[in-house]
Amino acid sequence: MNSLIEIISKTFDANQLELNSALSYLNKIADEDFTKCILSLVELICLREPLVNNQPIVPYKLQSCLQLKNILSRKPDTWHGLPEGIKHAVRCSILSCYKLDGVRHIGLSQVVLAMAKLELPQNGWNDLIPSLLQLASVPDDGGSVAMQTLGYICEAINPDYLEAYNNQILTLLVHTIRRDDISLRTKLDGLNALNNSFAFAAANFARQAERNFLMQVICDSTQHIDNEIKILSLQCLCKALTLYYPLMDSYLAVAVWPIVMSSLSADNNKEEVVLQSLEVINSVCDGEIKLAKESEEDYEDCDTNGDGGDRESECLQPVLPQLLTSITQVFLSAGASLPVDWSVGQATQITLRMLTRASPNTMVRLLVPNILQNLGHTEVMVQSCVLTCTAALMEGTSSSQVLPVIQAFLDSIPVTLFNQNVKVRYHSGSLVVQLCLHQYNTLHSMGALDFLLPILNKALEVNMDDHVSEHMCWALRYLAENLEAEKFGPVVAPVFIHTAGLLYNLAMDEKNKGKSLEKVSYECLISWLGICPEECVQHLQIIIISLLDRAMFLPHYSPSLVYTCTAVGIILSKLPEDVLQHKCMLLFSQLCQLLKHKTGVEEETVVALTRILDRVPLSFLECPVQPLLALLLDKTLTRDSGMMLSCIGLISDIYRASSDNQQVPSHQYSSQLIISLLQISKDPSNGEDVRSVSLGTVSDIILCIESNALEVIPTIIQVLASFLPVHPQGHPGHQLTKSIIETYSTIIQVFHQNNEFREEFISKEVDRIAMFIQVLYGMPGFFNEDEVMAVACGLIGDLCKYFSEAELSDYVASFTNILSMGTDSGESKTRRIARWARDQMSTGPSAGIVKKARIESDNCMETSCNTVVHQATASYRVSLSCSTSQFITQNIEESFTLNLSKKSSNPTTPTTLKTLQQDVNSNYVEATIRIPSRSNSTTVNQSPTAGDSSCASVQELRKLGKRRACFIGDNIEGKKLRDQDDNDESFW
């Protein structure tokens, strides 16, 4: 016990190292001896002594409850595995603590809730709810905490597990709330528990008598003299309205609206009561909006031309004038100052917007005349209130309804946005945001953007206060996100560079560091850069260099560093290629320095490098790539999955680009790189996605350096063999299996002509690979994923193309079935590869067709008597299969010269040469070799036809299927998606 008390005492330490050490030790004890750890913590919680080590016991009990809850949540299976006797002793001990002094302050409810989550779904601890009900029936501290525990359980546990106790729990809570002889604390606990228990009270609310009684109790409590009771009662009212709004119609006029009016107009109410009253209105509006949407769906389902989309809330219309009067009075009474935290003034803005969404036509009718009359009012609070009401009309209304107030506001914006009073400026800026968010098409149709954008720039330039600057940033961001490029481009071009510069300066301003303005200005800059007009992209090179210089001085892991690197990535996608080529070396160097020295933005930096590689590969490959490869490999040691995927993906992209541009990196370093990637792929502690990408990158390196990889092929094959054999309960996973298959295919394609490799591979690996594919075929559903099916068909085609039928005879049936599945696939890529592989089975070396033809001399021309004769020499390896009473196979190798005379006017006429060969058994065999005439070959850039399954086009397709994509999505945090498969059907 003493040792546990000592450990618990260290969790109070302000020293983070001491705290982490204590928590680690507790977790270690729980892992080594779970039973002892649990019982020790329970014993400490149950101590009755008021002091321990001459210090109050309550903090030790509180920390023990917290740690017990965490351990139970972390090790649920271990708890379930304990003997029933031990679990029963723990339950009894915990329940006995409700009668201890100071129980309210030790967090006991959280422990019981954690145990209930484990026990009740397993039909355990059957006496928990009855015990808590019994404890809660006594109005003391223990009973109050038991009631609190019941509320937590009702909120967190599936209602089905509590169905037998619904009525007893609600009866207890309602009885407690109505009692006058109990403490306010107990009444508050009862209201909290009732609020939490509404989720499982659906059956009770469905019965009118019970619903009436519950609503009566709640509404009566809202009239209590104590403000805390009022606030909790209003929260209960909000919860009932939110969960059961379709049943609330009869209570609105007689109870809800009078309660709201009373709470809003009473002078002695706390601000929290007013805020909660506004939330009641929001709950009603939310219910009306949902009903309106359901009504619209019903109209659509019935194909009725009704006015579902324009339906007004019937329950709001009669009371709306009075509500607006009360809400505006609340706003006016808030005062001219601008509170830092959430305030009544800000809450009224939300409520007014909700009312507009629920009843737009009535709100327009009631507000527009007053807005037009008072928009130029000189009184600060009146002017602020008018601006707030105008902002509320921007959402949920049509442009024709609000066009007059929009025009009036634009006319007054030079006065309101630059007003001397901070509150007027604030609400004017808020209106600009709502205008740009919801009425951007109206602004464009009015031609108002030419006027508005310079105003927004001026507000940023003057920077009268942070609130206005934030609002301007949000307004610019919404415009950038909502307006289409063709609409926005001509308007933006004249001010783009100026606006981008202002946003950049705002983001870089030291006085904004750590403020919300810094974050908002970065986000706006990123959105603004994303819509850069074509005529302005040349100027972005200045910004990107400044951003990269700035990034080196920003703190590690800081949001500003992440935003800066995200902005760099966007600019790289916008810069013209000629500028990118010219600046490639500088940008490459800066990004490599950033990757090397800054932590927290590795993925963003890799994205930026990938953008350069993708757009100007030749310029990128002229940079010092090998140090970058070493740096990327070093970054994989962080063991962070996202970073490993990004870095390994870029390594793969570099080798792919090198292959495409015939620039081969150092094969010695490449071999070392392969060994390191194989280690990553073998490590089971890495995720399957990391292991599969590592193995896929090995394939890309082999395809790039080709024969130079021969020295590491035995190591690669050894690693591949370590994943085999597979079985249904232990296959590597779909992603990793796909990479294994692709790597085998790569090895076969690159080294099949190497005699030494071929003999070794045939003797040891061909049978293993074929069996591997056959086992995968036997696993139900394994080939349902088209990507796995496609690479499996490709490997079958490679085996059949480069190895004889005798070496694969045991697997032909399985191969045939797999290829049949492939040709029936819904993906065109899979179908084409399967057809190609099927052709290899029928035309491979075992079927008597030409294995390989090499033109040794082409376009040899002799001119005689105006006749052009094309002469070519071809070398063939021919396999012939003969059948008599005894099966005979004879391999014949011949080298001969063909004189192909092309006198026909049709250049595509094929030439056929027949040769006669007598075998040793005097069986007469005729071999026919059809030589196609030469034609213009399809270039790489031409799209092959859909039915084409030629070797070249299918190999290109298989390569495209592995192509990676690296980009930044709409989320400004800059999260990346790597290794995205290219399934573009239009390619074919």
Phi, psi and omega in degrees: 000316181299319179295323178293318178299321179295318179295315180299322181298329180289339178287349175274351188292135177289341178288119184297325180295317178297317180298312180298322179296317180295316180295320178297320180294319177298317178296322178296316178299317180297324179288322185278318182216084185299316183298312181298319181298313181297312183296324179293317179295319179296319179300319179293320179297326185273359180301140180260348180293138181284340183234152171217127186054039180062022178234153180303140184283337188303313179300325178293319178294318179300314180292325178294318177299318179298313181291323178296318177299315181296318181294317179297320179291328183279333186230061182296321181296324178294321176298314180297334182277354179291151174301147183300327180297318179293316180297320180296320179296319179297315181300312182297318180296317181295316180295328180293339182290343179296342181263005180277154173292144178076014184297332183296339190251011186249003177073029183296326182300325181292323178294313181298320178298316179299319179290322179297321178299329179276323190271312188299318176296340179261015182060032177257172179050057184295337181266009182296302184297315176302321179295317179294322177298319179294316179296320184288343181287347178262119186280063173236188182300316180298317178294323179295317179292324177297321177295320177299317179298318178301319179297317178298318181294318179298326182283326190260337186263146176306126183304334181299328182284347183247005187305323183292341186247006184308305185296321181295318181294311181297320179300315179300313184294315180296318179298320180294316183296326185277346183288142178258351185261021180241165182287158176300325181299317179293321178297319178296319177298322178296317178294319176301315180294321178297317178300319180287336187270356184298333183298327182260009183262021183301317181296323180290320178290335179289336179267121190300318182298315180291322179297317179300318182294314180298315180294326178296317179297315181296312183294322177297322182293333179293345181263007181296151183288333182278131183293325178297320176296318178301312183298313180295323178295319177295325175297319177298320178297317177300316181297318179296318179295322182291315186280326189230040186301321179302341180263001190264357189304318185288348182262347187294303186291323187273338186228307189295308183295319176299321178297315181296314180299318180296317182291327181283330187264345183290131183285334186267006180282145174289160178301325180298326178293318179297314179301319181289329176294318175298325179293330175297315177300316179300322180295318177297315179299316180299319177297319179295321179296318179295318178297321179296320178296318178297323178295318177299318179296321178296319178298318180295318180297327182270001182053042181257139178272052179279179181256042183304323182289342183251013183292136178263149178291115182291328182284338182271328187305314182294328187260353187299317178302318180291322177298316180297321178298315180294319183293316180293326176296320176299316180298314183294330181278354183287340178098163186277346180284164182247103181297149179286316183271180178301134187225173178299319180301316179291324179294324179295328176300315180296317181296319178297322178293320178296320178297321179295319179294325182279327184216069189296316185296317180294320178298317178299314182298322183278326190264323189303313180301319180292324179296311181297329182282327190245006183298329179263017183298143184274341179289128186302310184292323178295314180297319178296319179295319179297318178297321179295315178296323178295316178300324181295332183279352185288332182256132175090358179246160177276158183296326181294329181290324187252004182303318179298319181286329176296315180296319180295320179293318179299325178293329185263355188298325177299334180274312187286319184289334180247026181295153180290336182271132184295327182290320177297315178300317182300309184287332174293316177297321177298321177294320177301318179299312180297324179296313181288332181283317190250339185236034184294326178292326176296317178301318181293316182294331177283347186072025186274348183293324178300328178276320188287318185300314176299326177297316179297319178298319180297320179297322177293322183290317180290321176051058183295324174200164184296324182298313180296317180298318177299315180298320179295321178297315179298318181299314179296321180296315180295322176298315181297323184280330189263325183280138179292152186300319183291333177280324190271328186307305182299331181281324186284323189311314182294335185245000190300308184297319179298314181295315179300320179295319179296316179294320178298313180297322179295318180292327184272351184296124183299327183289344177267358184300126179085351179273164176294333179298323178299313180298313183295320181293322175297314181298319179293319178301317180297314178297320181294317178298328181293342180247024182302122178296154184301325183285354182250354189295333180300329185281349183290340182296329178293317182294318185292321177297318179296319180297317181292322176297317181294323185300326182294342183253002180273152182294149174302144175063005184286147176303324181297325178293318179296314180298320180299314182291327176296317178298321178300316179300321180292317179298321180298330178281346183258331185301141175298150184298324181294323177292319181295320177297317183293323183262005189302312183298317180295313180296319179301314181296315181295319181291324177295320176296320178295317179296325183283323192250347184244130178256148180103349180228025182299315182295318179297322180292319178296321176301316180297316178297321180294323177299316179297314180300319182292324186271320181228070186299321182296316178294322179297315184289344174283346178281165178290089187284325186299316175300326177295318178300318179295321179294318179298317179296322179296325181291338178290345180288349179291341179068009175280123188300313181298318180293319179298317179298317181296312184292314179294323177298320179291322175303314178299316181298322180296316180290326176296314179297323178297318178297313183296329183253013174055043175237107187264121175295172179307123183287335178293312178293325179299321178295319177296323179296319178300316180300317180295318179293326177295323177298319178295317182292333180280335188288112182291345179286342174281151178292159181299324180295320178294315182295319181291320178294322178298314180292323176296325178292326173303317177300317181296322179294317179300315180298333181279310186267349173050242188299337179293347179272001186302325184293336181257000181300317177302322178293319179297314181296323178297318179294317178299320180294334181292340177277349184250160352285163178253160174213162188306328182271353186219032177283155187295345186110154187298315182296313182292320177300318177301317180292324176299313180298316181297322181293318175301315179300317180299313181300315181297315183297321186279323191245012184294338181274349180281115187298317181297315178296317185300313181297315180295320183292318181295318185289332188241329193249328186302314181296321180296317181293314181299320178294322178302312179296321181295321178294319177299322179297328181282351179273121183302128174078000185294326182267016176290336177277123186297326181295319177293318179299318183297313182290328177295317177297321178297318179294320176300317179298319178296316180298314182290330183285323190252353180229157189280163180297326182299325181284345184236009189301329183287348188242005185299318182298314179296318179300316181299317180294319179296316180293327176296319176298321180295318180290342177266004184294156176278351180262130183296324180300313180297317180299316183293318179294321179296319178295319177298315180296322178296323177297323179294326178295322184273342183238016180291185185296340183276353186259009175081016179257161181304127178282314184206140176230131181233119177282115183274330179216123187241152175057034171287121188239134174237130180252124180210121177054047178060019178248127180263125181246124177265125180237132179222149177251130181233142178247130187233148166244120186240131174250127180243135176248129181241154180225122170229211176294340177235132182288125183236133173236128181230130176263128182238127175246125179224147172238124184214162181252132180250128172261105184262109181267121182246084179259350181288149175288345178267108186287349183262006181294122181286154177249135181243130178243126178253129175239145180250135183224131178259127181272177188292340180261017176063021172278125184280120183238134176247122179252129179247125178245119180262120182257111177287144178287156182287142177221170179292118181284150177290132180286166181298326185282347179280145180274124177292159181286162186297328182271356184288125175236030179296158184301313185297314183292323180290321177298320177296320179296318179295325178291318179296327181298338180262000187297136181263153174233140181225117184207168177256130179277195182292335182290125187290349178291344173083029176288143186251156171242119181247163174060038179280129183285146180266103181249031185287106181294332185293344179302325183262000000 
